[in-house]
Amino acid sequence: MFLELSQITVRYPGAAARAAVEGVSLGLAAGQLGVLIGPSGCGKTSLLRAVAGLEPLACGRIAIGGETVADAAEGVHVAPEARRIGMVFQDYALFPHLSVADNVAFGIRHLPRTEQRERVQRLLDLVGLGHAAQRAPHQLSGGQQQRIALARALAPQPRLLLLDEPFSSLDVDLRERLAHDVRAILKTTGTTALFVTHDQLEAFAVGDVIGVMHRGRLEQWDDAYALYHRPATRFVADFIGHGVFAPARIVECEHGHCVMTPLGELHDMAECPLPSAYPGGECDVLLRADDVVHDDASPVKARIERKAFRGAEFLYTLRLESGERVMAHVPSHHDHQVGEWIGIRIEADHVVTFAREPRPSSAA
């Protein structure tokens, strides 16, 4: 692995007993793009700052390109400026008194002028702003300024690039487009990067591998498909995508075992545990919104409690006659009213179960 974090812990002086980052291990191969997501205060930015050398380790070790840059047990802490790391922040941090070209060249002033000009022009062309070299940053849009910030970070040819919520100040449509563009740019340059965001669409657009953090711990480090369809923990299952946990029971069936749910039986059990995994086979099954299909011919009925228009589809929140709540993506031309009863059925390709938890109050 090019970037290796081994059981790292970060604590802030005078902070509460819980560490900001606790026992996190992960790895990135050369040229891979990793993304950290999680709720506010989960430790993702603290982890990024530790990799940058801006926070000391209380425990653990960090290595970049085979070089140990931090090791709490050995007392190693390589200074941030000696780690050959580039950083991109959400506020761009461009110098307003310098032209676009001079901003990009800022970190490579030690190079001969000809080489500086060639590298700056190459990077500006790469980010699609070769025509703007002599303009001032304030003459560019937010998305263009973020591209300049990226070009400036890439100019010194860092061995690792860190990006801390670089698109959070941009509008939603621009964020997703820019995320795809940044991925293409980083892949073109072969850059290894670690990216922090709170936006799942950004994470899925950018990351080869994505880590979900919660209360300072790394819950899962995997690709987007696995996070969505094979969540390792209940928190990951709840945090990624739209879905609910419904009470279920794993039982022996004619051809193996199946899961009895409020919407009927599930039989695609390739990765599901045996009934003995839970007391009496009782568990909670994850039902995502795309597992629930609107079908007026279905004998299972549910009342629409909420609806959110998403353009091509609605996200319905539904209540079954049994009292259980589910969610469903429904094509937007199926415009039913809140309070209306509709037929639904389950179509789940991945059966994901967890230990039963106490049911929350239904007064919602």
PAMI-870276 format. One record per residue (C-alpha): residue number from 0; residue in one letter; x, y, z. Coordinates in steps of 0.5 Angstrom, whole numbers. Last residue first. Layout:
! residues N
<site num="NUM" residuo="A" c1="X" c2="Y" c3="Z"/>
...
***
This chain:
! residues 364
<site num="363" residuo="A" c1="-88" c2="20" c3="29"/>
<site num="362" residuo="A" c1="-91" c2="17" c3="35"/>
<site num="361" residuo="S" c1="-89" c2="10" c3="33"/>
<site num="360" residuo="S" c1="-84" c2="10" c3="39"/>
<site num="359" residuo="P" c1="-77" c2="6" c3="37"/>
<site num="358" residuo="R" c1="-77" c2="-1" c3="36"/>
<site num="357" residuo="P" c1="-72" c2="-5" c3="41"/>
<site num="356" residuo="E" c1="-66" c2="-7" c3="37"/>
<site num="355" residuo="R" c1="-66" c2="-14" c3="33"/>
<site num="354" residuo="A" c1="-59" c2="-16" c3="31"/>
<site num="353" residuo="F" c1="-57" c2="-15" c3="24"/>
<site num="352" residuo="T" c1="-60" c2="-17" c3="17"/>
<site num="351" residuo="V" c1="-58" c2="-16" c3="10"/>
<site num="350" residuo="V" c1="-61" c2="-19" c3="4"/>
<site num="349" residuo="H" c1="-59" c2="-17" c3="-3"/>
<site num="348" residuo="D" c1="-63" c2="-18" c3="-9"/>
<site num="347" residuo="A" c1="-69" c2="-15" c3="-6"/>
<site num="346" residuo="E" c1="-76" c2="-14" c3="-9"/>
<site num="345" residuo="I" c1="-81" c2="-13" c3="-4"/>
<site num="344" residuo="R" c1="-88" c2="-11" c3="-6"/>
<site num="343" residuo="I" c1="-93" c2="-5" c3="-5"/>
<site num="342" residuo="G" c1="-100" c2="-3" c3="-6"/>
<site num="341" residuo="I" c1="-102" c2="4" c3="-5"/>
<site num="340" residuo="W" c1="-106" c2="7" c3="1"/>
<site num="339" residuo="E" c1="-107" c2="15" c3="0"/>
<site num="338" residuo="G" c1="-106" c2="19" c3="6"/>
<site num="337" residuo="V" c1="-101" c2="23" c3="2"/>
<site num="336" residuo="Q" c1="-103" c2="24" c3="-5"/>
<site num="335" residuo="H" c1="-101" c2="19" c3="-11"/>
<site num="334" residuo="D" c1="-97" c2="22" c3="-17"/>
<site num="333" residuo="H" c1="-95" c2="15" c3="-20"/>
<site num="332" residuo="H" c1="-92" c2="20" c3="-26"/>
<site num="331" residuo="S" c1="-86" c2="21" c3="-21"/>
<site num="330" residuo="P" c1="-83" c2="14" c3="-22"/>
<site num="329" residuo="V" c1="-83" c2="11" c3="-14"/>
<site num="328" residuo="H" c1="-77" c2="10" c3="-10"/>
<site num="327" residuo="A" c1="-80" c2="7" c3="-3"/>
<site num="326" residuo="M" c1="-79" c2="8" c3="4"/>
<site num="325" residuo="V" c1="-82" c2="3" c3="10"/>
<site num="324" residuo="R" c1="-85" c2="4" c3="16"/>
<site num="323" residuo="E" c1="-88" c2="-2" c3="20"/>
<site num="322" residuo="G" c1="-95" c2="-1" c3="24"/>
<site num="321" residuo="S" c1="-98" c2="-7" c3="22"/>
<site num="320" residuo="E" c1="-103" c2="-4" c3="16"/>
<site num="319" residuo="L" c1="-96" c2="-1" c3="13"/>
<site num="318" residuo="R" c1="-94" c2="6" c3="13"/>
<site num="317" residuo="L" c1="-90" c2="9" c3="8"/>
<site num="316" residuo="T" c1="-85" c2="14" c3="6"/>
<site num="315" residuo="Y" c1="-85" c2="16" c3="-1"/>
<site num="314" residuo="L" c1="-79" c2="18" c3="-5"/>
<site num="313" residuo="F" c1="-82" c2="21" c3="-11"/>
<site num="312" residuo="E" c1="-78" c2="20" c3="-18"/>
<site num="311" residuo="A" c1="-76" c2="23" c3="-24"/>
<site num="310" residuo="G" c1="-75" c2="30" c3="-21"/>
<site num="309" residuo="R" c1="-74" c2="28" c3="-14"/>
<site num="308" residuo="F" c1="-81" c2="30" c3="-11"/>
<site num="307" residuo="A" c1="-81" c2="28" c3="-3"/>
<site num="306" residuo="K" c1="-87" c2="24" c3="-1"/>
<site num="305" residuo="R" c1="-90" c2="23" c3="6"/>
<site num="304" residuo="E" c1="-94" c2="19" c3="10"/>
<site num="303" residuo="I" c1="-97" c2="15" c3="4"/>
<site num="302" residuo="R" c1="-101" c2="9" c3="7"/>
<site num="301" residuo="A" c1="-99" c2="2" c3="5"/>
<site num="300" residuo="K" c1="-102" c2="-5" c3="2"/>
<site num="299" residuo="V" c1="-99" c2="-12" c3="1"/>
<site num="298" residuo="P" c1="-104" c2="-16" c3="-3"/>
<site num="297" residuo="S" c1="-100" c2="-13" c3="-9"/>
<site num="296" residuo="A" c1="-104" c2="-11" c3="-16"/>
<site num="295" residuo="D" c1="-103" c2="-4" c3="-14"/>
<site num="294" residuo="D" c1="-95" c2="-5" c3="-15"/>
<site num="293" residuo="H" c1="-90" c2="0" c3="-12"/>
<site num="292" residuo="V" c1="-84" c2="-3" c3="-11"/>
<site num="291" residuo="V" c1="-80" c2="-3" c3="-5"/>
<site num="290" residuo="D" c1="-72" c2="-6" c3="-5"/>
<site num="289" residuo="D" c1="-70" c2="1" c3="-8"/>
<site num="288" residuo="A" c1="-72" c2="5" c3="-2"/>
<site num="287" residuo="R" c1="-68" c2="0" c3="2"/>
<site num="286" residuo="L" c1="-70" c2="-5" c3="7"/>
<site num="285" residuo="L" c1="-65" c2="-7" c3="12"/>
<site num="284" residuo="V" c1="-68" c2="-13" c3="16"/>
<site num="283" residuo="D" c1="-68" c2="-13" c3="23"/>
<site num="282" residuo="C" c1="-67" c2="-20" c3="27"/>
<site num="281" residuo="E" c1="-71" c2="-26" c3="30"/>
<site num="280" residuo="G" c1="-68" c2="-33" c3="28"/>
<site num="279" residuo="G" c1="-70" c2="-35" c3="35"/>
<site num="278" residuo="P" c1="-64" c2="-32" c3="38"/>
<site num="277" residuo="Y" c1="-60" c2="-30" c3="32"/>
<site num="276" residuo="A" c1="-54" c2="-33" c3="28"/>
<site num="275" residuo="S" c1="-58" c2="-40" c3="29"/>
<site num="274" residuo="P" c1="-63" c2="-38" c3="23"/>
<site num="273" residuo="L" c1="-57" c2="-38" c3="19"/>
<site num="272" residuo="P" c1="-53" c2="-32" c3="16"/>
<site num="271" residuo="C" c1="-55" c2="-28" c3="10"/>
<site num="270" residuo="E" c1="-50" c2="-28" c3="4"/>
<site num="269" residuo="A" c1="-53" c2="-33" c3="-1"/>
<site num="268" residuo="M" c1="-60" c2="-32" c3="2"/>
<site num="267" residuo="D" c1="-64" c2="-30" c3="-4"/>
<site num="266" residuo="H" c1="-71" c2="-32" c3="-1"/>
<site num="265" residuo="L" c1="-74" c2="-26" c3="2"/>
<site num="264" residuo="E" c1="-81" c2="-28" c3="4"/>
<site num="263" residuo="G" c1="-87" c2="-22" c3="5"/>
<site num="262" residuo="L" c1="-87" c2="-15" c3="6"/>
<site num="261" residuo="P" c1="-87" c2="-15" c3="14"/>
<site num="260" residuo="T" c1="-81" c2="-20" c3="13"/>
<site num="259" residuo="M" c1="-80" c2="-27" c3="14"/>
<site num="258" residuo="V" c1="-73" c2="-29" c3="12"/>
<site num="257" residuo="C" c1="-71" c2="-35" c3="8"/>
<site num="256" residuo="H" c1="-68" c2="-42" c3="9"/>
<site num="255" residuo="G" c1="-66" c2="-48" c3="5"/>
<site num="254" residuo="H" c1="-70" c2="-50" c3="0"/>
<site num="253" residuo="E" c1="-77" c2="-52" c3="3"/>
<site num="252" residuo="C" c1="-76" c2="-46" c3="8"/>
<site num="251" residuo="E" c1="-72" c2="-46" c3="15"/>
<site num="250" residuo="V" c1="-73" c2="-39" c3="18"/>
<site num="249" residuo="I" c1="-70" c2="-33" c3="19"/>
<site num="248" residuo="R" c1="-75" c2="-28" c3="23"/>
<site num="247" residuo="A" c1="-76" c2="-20" c3="21"/>
<site num="246" residuo="P" c1="-77" c2="-14" c3="24"/>
<site num="245" residuo="A" c1="-76" c2="-8" c3="19"/>
<site num="244" residuo="F" c1="-70" c2="-3" c3="19"/>
<site num="243" residuo="V" c1="-71" c2="3" c3="14"/>
<site num="242" residuo="G" c1="-68" c2="5" c3="8"/>
<site num="241" residuo="H" c1="-65" c2="11" c3="4"/>
<site num="240" residuo="G" c1="-58" c2="11" c3="2"/>
<site num="239" residuo="I" c1="-52" c2="10" c3="7"/>
<site num="238" residuo="F" c1="-52" c2="12" c3="14"/>
<site num="237" residuo="D" c1="-57" c2="7" c3="16"/>
<site num="236" residuo="A" c1="-53" c2="1" c3="13"/>
<site num="235" residuo="V" c1="-46" c2="4" c3="15"/>
<site num="234" residuo="F" c1="-49" c2="5" c3="22"/>
<site num="233" residuo="R" c1="-52" c2="-3" c3="22"/>
<site num="232" residuo="T" c1="-45" c2="-5" c3="21"/>
<site num="231" residuo="A" c1="-41" c2="-9" c3="15"/>
<site num="230" residuo="P" c1="-46" c2="-6" c3="10"/>
<site num="229" residuo="R" c1="-46" c2="-11" c3="4"/>
<site num="228" residuo="H" c1="-51" c2="-7" c3="-1"/>
<site num="227" residuo="Y" c1="-49" c2="0" c3="0"/>
<site num="226" residuo="L" c1="-42" c2="0" c3="3"/>
<site num="225" residuo="A" c1="-41" c2="-6" c3="-2"/>
<site num="224" residuo="Y" c1="-42" c2="-2" c3="-8"/>
<site num="223" residuo="A" c1="-39" c2="4" c3="-6"/>
<site num="222" residuo="D" c1="-32" c2="1" c3="-5"/>
<site num="221" residuo="D" c1="-30" c2="-1" c3="2"/>
<site num="220" residuo="W" c1="-27" c2="2" c3="8"/>
<site num="219" residuo="Q" c1="-32" c2="0" c3="14"/>
<site num="218" residuo="E" c1="-34" c2="3" c3="21"/>
<site num="217" residuo="L" c1="-28" c2="7" c3="22"/>
<site num="216" residuo="R" c1="-28" c2="10" c3="29"/>
<site num="215" residuo="G" c1="-28" c2="17" c3="31"/>
<site num="214" residuo="R" c1="-35" c2="17" c3="33"/>
<site num="213" residuo="H" c1="-37" c2="14" c3="26"/>
<site num="212" residuo="M" c1="-33" c2="14" c3="20"/>
<site num="211" residuo="V" c1="-35" c2="11" c3="13"/>
<site num="210" residuo="G" c1="-29" c2="10" c3="9"/>
<site num="209" residuo="I" c1="-30" c2="10" c3="1"/>
<site num="208" residuo="V" c1="-25" c2="6" c3="-4"/>
<site num="207" residuo="D" c1="-25" c2="8" c3="-11"/>
<site num="206" residuo="G" c1="-28" c2="15" c3="-9"/>
<site num="205" residuo="V" c1="-30" c2="21" c3="-13"/>
<site num="204" residuo="A" c1="-37" c2="20" c3="-16"/>
<site num="203" residuo="F" c1="-39" c2="16" c3="-10"/>
<site num="202" residuo="A" c1="-36" c2="20" c3="-5"/>
<site num="201" residuo="E" c1="-39" c2="26" c3="-8"/>
<site num="200" residuo="L" c1="-46" c2="23" c3="-8"/>
<site num="199" residuo="Q" c1="-45" c2="21" c3="-1"/>
<site num="198" residuo="D" c1="-44" c2="28" c3="1"/>
<site num="197" residuo="H" c1="-40" c2="30" c3="8"/>
<site num="196" residuo="T" c1="-34" c2="30" c3="5"/>
<site num="195" residuo="V" c1="-26" c2="28" c3="6"/>
<site num="194" residuo="F" c1="-22" c2="26" c3="0"/>
<site num="193" residuo="L" c1="-15" c2="22" c3="0"/>
<site num="192" residuo="A" c1="-11" c2="22" c3="-6"/>
<site num="191" residuo="T" c1="-6" c2="18" c3="-10"/>
<site num="190" residuo="T" c1="-5" c2="22" c3="-16"/>
<site num="189" residuo="G" c1="-4" c2="18" c3="-23"/>
<site num="188" residuo="T" c1="-4" c2="25" c3="-27"/>
<site num="187" residuo="T" c1="-10" c2="23" c3="-31"/>
<site num="186" residuo="K" c1="-13" c2="19" c3="-25"/>
<site num="185" residuo="L" c1="-13" c2="26" c3="-21"/>
<site num="184" residuo="I" c1="-16" c2="30" c3="-27"/>
<site num="183" residuo="A" c1="-22" c2="25" c3="-28"/>
<site num="182" residuo="R" c1="-23" c2="25" c3="-21"/>
<site num="181" residuo="V" c1="-23" c2="32" c3="-21"/>
<site num="180" residuo="D" c1="-28" c2="32" c3="-27"/>
<site num="179" residuo="H" c1="-33" c2="27" c3="-23"/>
<site num="178" residuo="A" c1="-33" c2="31" c3="-17"/>
<site num="177" residuo="L" c1="-34" c2="38" c3="-21"/>
<site num="176" residuo="R" c1="-40" c2="35" c3="-24"/>
<site num="175" residuo="E" c1="-43" c2="33" c3="-17"/>
<site num="174" residuo="R" c1="-41" c2="40" c3="-14"/>
<site num="173" residuo="L" c1="-44" c2="44" c3="-19"/>
<site num="172" residuo="D" c1="-51" c2="41" c3="-19"/>
<site num="171" residuo="V" c1="-51" c2="42" c3="-11"/>
<site num="170" residuo="D" c1="-48" c2="49" c3="-11"/>
<site num="169" residuo="L" c1="-41" c2="50" c3="-9"/>
<site num="168" residuo="S" c1="-39" c2="52" c3="-2"/>
<site num="167" residuo="S" c1="-38" c2="44" c3="0"/>
<site num="166" residuo="F" c1="-34" c2="43" c3="-6"/>
<site num="165" residuo="P" c1="-27" c2="42" c3="-3"/>
<site num="164" residuo="E" c1="-29" c2="38" c3="3"/>
<site num="163" residuo="D" c1="-22" c2="37" c3="6"/>
<site num="162" residuo="L" c1="-18" c2="35" c3="0"/>
<site num="161" residuo="L" c1="-11" c2="31" c3="1"/>
<site num="160" residuo="L" c1="-6" c2="30" c3="-5"/>
<site num="159" residuo="L" c1="0" c2="25" c3="-4"/>
<site num="158" residuo="R" c1="6" c2="24" c3="-7"/>
<site num="157" residuo="P" c1="6" c2="32" c3="-9"/>
<site num="156" residuo="Q" c1="8" c2="34" c3="-16"/>
<site num="155" residuo="P" c1="9" c2="41" c3="-14"/>
<site num="154" residuo="A" c1="4" c2="43" c3="-19"/>
<site num="153" residuo="L" c1="-1" c2="39" c3="-16"/>
<site num="152" residuo="A" c1="-4" c2="43" c3="-11"/>
<site num="151" residuo="R" c1="-4" c2="49" c3="-15"/>
<site num="150" residuo="A" c1="-8" c2="46" c3="-20"/>
<site num="149" residuo="L" c1="-13" c2="44" c3="-15"/>
<site num="148" residuo="A" c1="-14" c2="51" c3="-13"/>
<site num="147" residuo="I" c1="-14" c2="53" c3="-20"/>
<site num="146" residuo="R" c1="-20" c2="48" c3="-21"/>
<site num="145" residuo="Q" c1="-23" c2="51" c3="-14"/>
<site num="144" residuo="Q" c1="-23" c2="58" c3="-17"/>
<site num="143" residuo="Q" c1="-27" c2="55" c3="-24"/>
<site num="142" residuo="G" c1="-32" c2="52" c3="-19"/>
<site num="141" residuo="G" c1="-33" c2="58" c3="-15"/>
<site num="140" residuo="S" c1="-33" c2="63" c3="-22"/>
<site num="139" residuo="L" c1="-27" c2="67" c3="-24"/>
<site num="138" residuo="Q" c1="-26" c2="74" c3="-24"/>
<site num="137" residuo="H" c1="-24" c2="74" c3="-17"/>
<site num="136" residuo="P" c1="-18" c2="69" c3="-18"/>
<site num="135" residuo="A" c1="-15" c2="75" c3="-23"/>
<site num="134" residuo="R" c1="-14" c2="73" c3="-30"/>
<site num="133" residuo="Q" c1="-7" c2="72" c3="-34"/>
<site num="132" residuo="A" c1="-8" c2="64" c3="-34"/>
<site num="131" residuo="A" c1="-15" c2="64" c3="-36"/>
<site num="130" residuo="H" c1="-15" c2="61" c3="-43"/>
<site num="129" residuo="G" c1="-11" c2="55" c3="-40"/>
<site num="128" residuo="L" c1="-17" c2="54" c3="-36"/>
<site num="127" residuo="G" c1="-20" c2="47" c3="-37"/>
<site num="126" residuo="V" c1="-17" c2="43" c3="-31"/>
<site num="125" residuo="L" c1="-11" c2="40" c3="-36"/>
<site num="124" residuo="D" c1="-10" c2="46" c3="-40"/>
<site num="123" residuo="L" c1="-9" c2="50" c3="-33"/>
<site num="122" residuo="L" c1="-4" c2="44" c3="-31"/>
<site num="121" residuo="R" c1="0" c2="44" c3="-38"/>
<site num="120" residuo="Q" c1="0" c2="52" c3="-37"/>
<site num="119" residuo="V" c1="3" c2="52" c3="-30"/>
<site num="118" residuo="R" c1="8" c2="46" c3="-32"/>
<site num="117" residuo="E" c1="11" c2="49" c3="-38"/>
<site num="116" residuo="R" c1="11" c2="56" c3="-35"/>
<site num="115" residuo="Q" c1="15" c2="53" c3="-29"/>
<site num="114" residuo="E" c1="20" c2="49" c3="-33"/>
<site num="113" residuo="T" c1="21" c2="56" c3="-37"/>
<site num="112" residuo="R" c1="22" c2="60" c3="-31"/>
<site num="111" residuo="P" c1="27" c2="55" c3="-28"/>
<site num="110" residuo="L" c1="24" c2="51" c3="-22"/>
<site num="109" residuo="H" c1="25" c2="54" c3="-15"/>
<site num="108" residuo="R" c1="18" c2="58" c3="-15"/>
<site num="107" residuo="I" c1="15" c2="52" c3="-16"/>
<site num="106" residuo="G" c1="9" c2="53" c3="-10"/>
<site num="105" residuo="F" c1="7" c2="59" c3="-13"/>
<site num="104" residuo="A" c1="6" c2="57" c3="-20"/>
<site num="103" residuo="V" c1="-1" c2="56" c3="-20"/>
<site num="102" residuo="N" c1="-3" c2="62" c3="-16"/>
<site num="101" residuo="D" c1="2" c2="66" c3="-21"/>
<site num="100" residuo="A" c1="-2" c2="63" c3="-27"/>
<site num="99" residuo="V" c1="-9" c2="65" c3="-24"/>
<site num="98" residuo="S" c1="-6" c2="72" c3="-23"/>
<site num="97" residuo="L" c1="-4" c2="74" c3="-16"/>
<site num="96" residuo="H" c1="-7" c2="80" c3="-12"/>
<site num="95" residuo="P" c1="-13" c2="75" c3="-10"/>
<site num="94" residuo="F" c1="-8" c2="69" c3="-7"/>
<site num="93" residuo="L" c1="-12" c2="63" c3="-7"/>
<site num="92" residuo="A" c1="-15" c2="60" c3="-1"/>
<site num="91" residuo="Y" c1="-20" c2="55" c3="-5"/>
<site num="90" residuo="D" c1="-25" c2="56" c3="1"/>
<site num="89" residuo="Q" c1="-26" c2="49" c3="1"/>
<site num="88" residuo="F" c1="-19" c2="46" c3="2"/>
<site num="87" residuo="V" c1="-14" c2="43" c3="-3"/>
<site num="86" residuo="M" c1="-8" c2="40" c3="0"/>
<site num="85" residuo="G" c1="-1" c2="37" c3="-3"/>
<site num="84" residuo="I" c1="3" c2="33" c3="1"/>
<site num="83" residuo="R" c1="11" c2="32" c3="0"/>
<site num="82" residuo="R" c1="12" c2="30" c3="8"/>
<site num="81" residuo="A" c1="17" c2="35" c3="9"/>
<site num="80" residuo="E" c1="12" c2="41" c3="10"/>
<site num="79" residuo="P" c1="8" c2="38" c3="15"/>
<site num="78" residuo="A" c1="14" c2="36" c3="19"/>
<site num="77" residuo="V" c1="16" c2="29" c3="20"/>
<site num="76" residuo="H" c1="13" c2="26" c3="27"/>
<site num="75" residuo="V" c1="17" c2="20" c3="30"/>
<site num="74" residuo="G" c1="17" c2="19" c3="37"/>
<site num="73" residuo="E" c1="18" c2="11" c3="36"/>
<site num="72" residuo="A" c1="11" c2="9" c3="40"/>
<site num="71" residuo="A" c1="7" c2="15" c3="36"/>
<site num="70" residuo="D" c1="10" c2="13" c3="29"/>
<site num="69" residuo="A" c1="9" c2="19" c3="24"/>
<site num="68" residuo="V" c1="12" c2="20" c3="17"/>
<site num="67" residuo="T" c1="14" c2="13" c3="16"/>
<site num="66" residuo="E" c1="17" c2="12" c3="9"/>
<site num="65" residuo="G" c1="14" c2="6" c3="5"/>
<site num="64" residuo="G" c1="11" c2="11" c3="0"/>
<site num="63" residuo="I" c1="7" c2="14" c3="6"/>
<site num="62" residuo="A" c1="7" c2="11" c3="13"/>
<site num="61" residuo="I" c1="3" c2="13" c3="19"/>
<site num="60" residuo="R" c1="3" c2="9" c3="25"/>
<site num="59" residuo="G" c1="-1" c2="8" c3="32"/>
<site num="58" residuo="C" c1="-2" c2="12" c3="38"/>
<site num="57" residuo="A" c1="-3" c2="19" c3="41"/>
<site num="56" residuo="L" c1="-1" c2="22" c3="34"/>
<site num="55" residuo="P" c1="1" c2="29" c3="33"/>
<site num="54" residuo="E" c1="-4" c2="33" c3="29"/>
<site num="53" residuo="L" c1="-2" c2="38" c3="23"/>
<site num="52" residuo="G" c1="2" c2="32" c3="20"/>
<site num="51" residuo="A" c1="-2" c2="32" c3="13"/>
<site num="50" residuo="V" c1="-4" c2="25" c3="15"/>
<site num="49" residuo="A" c1="-6" c2="27" c3="22"/>
<site num="48" residuo="R" c1="-10" c2="33" c3="19"/>
<site num="47" residuo="L" c1="-14" c2="28" c3="15"/>
<site num="46" residuo="L" c1="-16" c2="24" c3="21"/>
<site num="45" residuo="S" c1="-18" c2="30" c3="24"/>
<site num="44" residuo="T" c1="-22" c2="32" c3="18"/>
<site num="43" residuo="K" c1="-26" c2="25" c3="19"/>
<site num="42" residuo="G" c1="-27" c2="25" c3="26"/>
<site num="41" residuo="C" c1="-34" c2="24" c3="27"/>
<site num="40" residuo="G" c1="-36" c2="31" c3="29"/>
<site num="39" residuo="S" c1="-41" c2="32" c3="23"/>
<site num="38" residuo="P" c1="-43" c2="26" c3="20"/>
<site num="37" residuo="G" c1="-39" c2="21" c3="16"/>
<site num="36" residuo="I" c1="-35" c2="21" c3="10"/>
<site num="35" residuo="L" c1="-28" c2="19" c3="8"/>
<site num="34" residuo="V" c1="-26" c2="18" c3="1"/>
<site num="33" residuo="G" c1="-20" c2="14" c3="-2"/>
<site num="32" residuo="L" c1="-17" c2="15" c3="-9"/>
<site num="31" residuo="Q" c1="-12" c2="10" c3="-12"/>
<site num="30" residuo="G" c1="-6" c2="12" c3="-16"/>
<site num="29" residuo="A" c1="-1" c2="8" c3="-11"/>
<site num="28" residuo="A" c1="-5" c2="4" c3="-7"/>
<site num="27" residuo="L" c1="-9" c2="6" c3="-1"/>
<site num="26" residuo="G" c1="-9" c2="3" c3="6"/>
<site num="25" residuo="L" c1="-13" c2="4" c3="12"/>
<site num="24" residuo="S" c1="-13" c2="3" c3="20"/>
<site num="23" residuo="V" c1="-16" c2="7" c3="25"/>
<site num="22" residuo="G" c1="-16" c2="6" c3="33"/>
<site num="21" residuo="E" c1="-19" c2="12" c3="35"/>
<site num="20" residuo="V" c1="-20" c2="19" c3="32"/>
<site num="19" residuo="A" c1="-23" c2="25" c3="36"/>
<site num="18" residuo="A" c1="-21" c2="21" c3="42"/>
<site num="17" residuo="R" c1="-27" c2="20" c3="47"/>
<site num="16" residuo="A" c1="-25" c2="22" c3="54"/>
<site num="15" residuo="A" c1="-27" c2="30" c3="53"/>
<site num="14" residuo="A" c1="-22" c2="35" c3="50"/>
<site num="13" residuo="G" c1="-17" c2="38" c3="54"/>
<site num="12" residuo="P" c1="-11" c2="37" c3="49"/>
<site num="11" residuo="Y" c1="-14" c2="34" c3="43"/>
<site num="10" residuo="R" c1="-13" c2="26" c3="42"/>
<site num="9" residuo="V" c1="-12" c2="23" c3="35"/>
<site num="8" residuo="T" c1="-11" c2="15" c3="35"/>
<site num="7" residuo="I" c1="-8" c2="11" c3="29"/>
<site num="6" residuo="Q" c1="-9" c2="4" c3="29"/>
<site num="5" residuo="S" c1="-4" c2="3" c3="23"/>
<site num="4" residuo="L" c1="-5" c2="8" c3="17"/>
<site num="3" residuo="E" c1="-2" c2="6" c3="11"/>
<site num="2" residuo="L" c1="-1" c2="10" c3="4"/>
<site num="1" residuo="F" c1="2" c2="7" c3="-2"/>
<site num="0" residuo="M" c1="0" c2="0" c3="0"/>
***
